[in-house]
Amino acid sequence: TRSKRARLDLCSPQSGGSEFICSEYEIPASRIILRCPKKLESLKPTPSSGATTDIRNIPHPPTPSDTRFSEADHKLLLKKQTWLRTHSPNLPRALSTFSAAKAAISATLVICQEQGGTAVCVSASGLLLTCAHCVADHPSEYQQLKKKKKKHFLLFASGCLVQADCLIWDPLRDLALLQITGAQGQEREHPSSSKTPSTNRSRGFPFLLLPKKVPSFLNKGKRSGPRLMCIGQPSSEDLEGDVPGKKTDYDLLHVSLGRFLGYATSGEEDEIVDLQDNSEMGVLKHDCWTYWGHSGAPLVCVDGGPVKDGNGKRKLNEEPVGKLFGLHSSWDDQTGIRRGIPLEAILEFLMINGIQLENPDDSC
């Protein structure tokens, strides 16, 4: 999770055109949104099942030669996997009757390295969304990762280990899109039966739906906004205390409940800032509990928030309920308000890169 300060001095428009220049690195926007050389068309979900067929099998248990992790990082991976296989995250009491909670948790992934962040699966074929800064802090670092063909390893909430390649890295929106390219085979059911085999090749990976369009709410920025469920991986190390290396007692996967608090504003008239620019700090405001390591955590709509029907009466908007509303990304160290990447930026990110996801009719 990032604090208020910018990671990039990013993107000022050049006169007479739509090109942008990164003022710190002096590179064009066409290289700011960095893509994998593979054609994205080949990675879209198929109409039949949405499942990708060329996913290599990761042995169980994985070895350091499979992950190319250091001994310490490999031990941490196995420790996280054991926790996920033997535990289920605790739900706040107010979410105990939220029918979509289980599906949202099953689509959430933790990045294996220490303080690696969180991600969410948004396609049965294994497309993952996370924050760009969870992959790399700077364009030069990202280029080095691509040059070394670094693989990313994540764990579904079920404990299923997957390997993924980064397809698109967009530091302006602070978004990255990864594609699962390897996974462990079908797993044994969780003792509580609350977790089912998560890599059934005929069904694809568990994923979270996105609304087809940005829902409209009354009183944006006030407490009447919709409630949000946040699912993230808090750091196991106390990064805010005075004693270095002190451990926290947080669960590996933490679920919290809060509200959408509107968008960041600026100026005397409190105009909403550019919803696409999340490079310094997320534009979406919320008050779900988060900690370092929550970056990339899905924010799921619990209730639709108030809208007006055709007769002008207030009602709850049910369309976005149980769907992705944004990603947690940062926090304002002056106000303590949590920040995230809004749905507007996510939908734009997918659209400009030609990514088409499943619709509700494909999710059964």
N, C-alpha and C positions, 0 to 999 in steps of 0.2 A: 504494500500500500504506500502510495506516495504522499508526501506532505505538500504544502502549498507551492513550493518552489518549482520552477520549470526544469524539465529535463532537456528541452531543446529551445533555442532561440529561433523559433520556427516561422518561416514562410511569410514574407511580405510580398504583395503583388507588384509585378513590374508594369509600368505604364504601357498602354497600347496593346495589351494581350492578356491571355488567361494564364500564362505561365507564372509559376511562383519560384522564388529563389529562397533557399534556406540560408538565412543571413549568417549563421555560424559556420556552416559547412560549404556554402556556395555551390549547391548542387540543385538541379531543376526538380520540380515536383514529380516528374515522370520517374525519377529515381528515389524520391521520398517514399512513394507507395511502391515498395519493392516486391516483385512477384517471383515466384518459382518459374523456371523456364518451361515447365510442363504446360500444355494447353489446359486452361480451366474447363473447357467444354467437356473434356474426357473425365472430369472429376465430378460432374453433376450427378445427382442421384438418378437412377433409372426409374422409369414410370412404374415398373412392376413391383419392386420391393424396396427400392432406395438403398439396397445393400451393395457395397463394393466387394467384388469377388477376388481381387488380387491382393488379399491381406495375408501377409506371412504369419506363420504360427510362432509365437514366443513360447519357449519351453517353460514348464513349471517344475521346480522354481527356476527363475532366470539366473544366469551366471554373470559375473563381471564382463566376460567376453561378449555377452549379448547386449549389455547396456553401455559398455566402455566407461563405466563409472569408476571412480576411485574406490578403494576399499571402504572408506567411511561413508561415501554416498550410497554405495551398494547396500551396506548394512542398514542405512536409513530407509532405503526403498523397501527392504524386506520387513522392517519394523512397521512402516506405514501400512503395508499390505496386510500384515497380520492383524493390526488394529481394525482395519476396515472389514476384514473377514469375520471378525469376532464381536464387533460392536455396531450399533446403529446410532446415529446422532439423536440427541434428545430434542424433542419438539417442544416449543413453548405451549403452554396449556391452551392458549387461544387458537393454536393451529391444529389441535388434536382432532378436530372435525373437518379440517380442510382437505377435501378429497384429492386435490392435485399435489399435495405435499410429497407423497411417496414418489410419484413420477418425476417431480422436479429434483429430488435428492438423487434418484437413480441416474439422472442425466448429468450430474455434477462430477467433475474430476479434480483431483489434487495433483499439482505438479510435483514430481518426486524429489527434487533437490530441496535442501533446507531453504525456507523462506521463498519457495519457488512460485507461489501464487496458486490461483484457482482457474478453472476453465469450465465451459459448459458445452455439451454436445447439442447441435442444432439440426442434425440430419441423421437418418438411419444409416447413411453411408459412412458416417464417422467424420463429419465436418465439425470442427471445434472452434469456439470463439473464446478469446481471452484478451487481455490488455497487451498492447504492443510492448510496453516496458517489462512485461513478464518474459518476453522473448529476448529483447535487446534494448539497451538504453540509447544507443546512438546508431546512425546509419553505418558507420565504419565497423561497429561491433556486429551488426547484422550481416554485413557483407562477409566478414570473417567466418561467421557461423555457416553461411551458405557455401563459402569456399571450402570449408572443412567437412561439409555435408553432415553437419551435426544433427543427430536424431533427438527428438524430445520424448521423454517418457512420462506418462501420467497414469494415475490410478482412478478408475471409476469408483463410485461410492461402494460398489459391491466388492471391491478389491481386485477387479480384473485389470491387469497391466496392459497398457497399449503403448505403441510407438507411433509417433506422428512427425510429419514434415510440415514446416511452415510454408504456406503458399503465398500469403500476402501479409505485408507488414506496413502499417499505416500509422506513423507517429503523430500525425495531425489529429486524427480521431482517437488515437491511442487504442487501436484495435489490431488484432492479428487473427488470421484464419489459418488453422492447421487441418491437415487431413490424416486420419489414422491410416497407417500403412502396415501395422503389425499388431497382433493381439493374442493373448492367451486363449486357449480353447474353452469349450463350455465348462462352466464351473459347477461344483456341487452347491446345492441349495444351502442358504444360510440356515442355521439351526432353528431360528425363529420363524422360518418360512417368509420373512419379510423381504428377502432378497432372492430373486430368481436368477437363473443363469443369464448372464448379461451379454454373451457374445454368440447367441444363436444366429448362425449365419443366414438362416432363412428369414429371420425377422430383422436383422440389422442391429445396430446399437441403440440403447435407450436415448431418446432425445427430447428436447423441449421445443414446443411450438413457439413461433413468433406471431403476433397479430399481423393481419394483412396490411393494416395501416395504423398510424399513430392514433390512439383513442383520444377523444376530446373530453375534457373534464371542466366542470365549473370550479371557479375559485382556485386556479392554479397557484401554488405557492402558499396555500393556507392549510390548516390542519384537516380540512375536509377532503384532502387528496386521498387517493386509494392507499390501502395498506399494502406493504411489500414484505415479502419473505426473502431473506438473504441467506445463502448457503456458501460458506467459505472455509478456508483452511487457515486458522490463526497460527502464528509462529509459536513454536514450542519454547522459544527463548524470550525472556523479558527484555524487550528492546527499549523500554521506557523507564526502567529502574536504574538505580545507582550502582548495582553490583553486576559486573560483566559476567555473562554466561549463566546467569540465574534462569532456571526453568520456570515456565508457566504450568498451570494445571488445566489448560484448555484441552477439550477434545480435539482430535485431529480434524474432524468435520463439525462445524458449528452452525446451527440454525438460529436465526434471530428474526424478530418481527418489528417492523417500524412503519413509517409512512413516507410517501412521496411529498417533498416539501417545495416542489416547484423547480425553477431553473435559476441559475446565477444571473444577476442583473448588474448593470453598470450605469453611471451617469445620474444626474439629478432626477430624471424621470423614471429611473429604475427600468430601463429597457433591457429585455432579455438579450444576452450576448449570443454570439454565433454558436449554434448548437452543434456544428460540425467540428469546432476547434476545442478539443479536450487535451491539448498537448501540455498545458501547464497544470491544469486541474480539471476534473470532471465538471461538466456544466449542470448535470442533474444533481439535485440536493435530496438527501434522505436522512433518516435518523435510525436506521437499523444498526445494531451493534456490530462493529468490525474491529479488526486488529491488523497488524502487519501480517502479510500473507493472504489477505482477503482480496487483493487485486485480481480482477477477472471473475469474481464471484457473481453468479446470476442473481438478479433482483427480479423476483417473480410476483406478478400481480395477484393479490389475495382477494380483493374485491374491486369492483369496477369504478368506484368513485361516483359522485353525482353527475348526472346529465339531465337534460330536459327532453321529454317526449314530445310527440306532435301536438299535444294540447298544452304544452308549456309547464307540465308538472314535473317535479323532480323524481328521478328514479336512478337506480344503480345500473351502470353500464356493464353488462355481463360478458361482452365479447372478449376482453383481454384477460379475464380471470384464468389463472393457471398457466399463463403464458409469460414469455420473457418480456420484461419491461425495461431492462437496462443491465449494465454491468457495474459493480462497484469498482472504483479505480483509485480513490485518493481521499484526503480529508483536509479541511481548512484548519491550519494550526492556530488561527486567531479566534475562530468562532467554535471550533470543535464539530462543525457540521460535516457529515460524511458527503462525499461527492461520487458521482458515477457518470458513465457514458450513457446518454439518453437513447431511447429507441430510434429517434430521428436519425442519429448518426449511424446506428447499426444498420438500419434499412437502406440508408444512402450508400454505406460501405458495400453492402451486398449488391445493390443495384448497379453501381458503377463498375463493379468487377464481374458482372454477369452471372452472379450466383443465384440459382433458383432453388428454394427449399420446399419441403413437403407442405402441403396445405392440410387442414384438418381431416379431409377425406382420406388422406394417405397415412394417417397416424394410428389406425386401429391395430 
